[in-house]
Amino acid sequence: MKTFLPKINLQQRKWHVMDANGAVLGRLAVRVADVLRGKNKPVYTPHLDAGDFVVVVNADKVVVTGKKETDKLFMSYSGWKGGEKFTSVAQVRSKNPEKLILHAVKGMLPKNRLGDQLLTKLKVFTGPTHEHQAQNPTPLPL
C-alpha cells in the first residue's frame, strides 16, 4: 500500500478575510493558523503547504483578556550586553497593531522553513479596508 500525497495546486488557493473587531487575540490566531496550514481541508499534510491566504482587517481592535494589556511583555534583544527592551501590549498596539496578530500567529506555526513560507500568506491591516479586493476574499467566521 502506498502513502497518498496530494498534488498541491497553487492555482486553487482561496483568499479569506477575517474581521478582528472585538475578537480575542488567541482565538483569532488559532483560526488563522489553521487556515494558513490547510487543516480545514481534507488534503492536509503536515509537511506540505496546502493552506489558503488570509487577510485580517481591524487589527487595532483586537481584544486581549485579563490583565495582558499591561502585564504581558514582548522582549527584543540587540545582542549587546544590557540590550534587552521590553514593550507591553498597549505600547505595541499604539505603535504597530499588526505586530500583535503576526506575533501570535507566528507562534502557532511550525518553527522551520515551512512556517516562514506559511507566514507570507498572512496579510494584516489596521483599518477596515485592505488592498486585496481583486482576489475576491470570502468572509471567514471565527
Summary of the structure (lengths in Angstrom):
residues: 142
radius of gyration: 16.8
end to end distance: 38.6
largest distance: 57.8
contacts: 363
relative contact order: 0.24
helix: 35%
strand: 19%
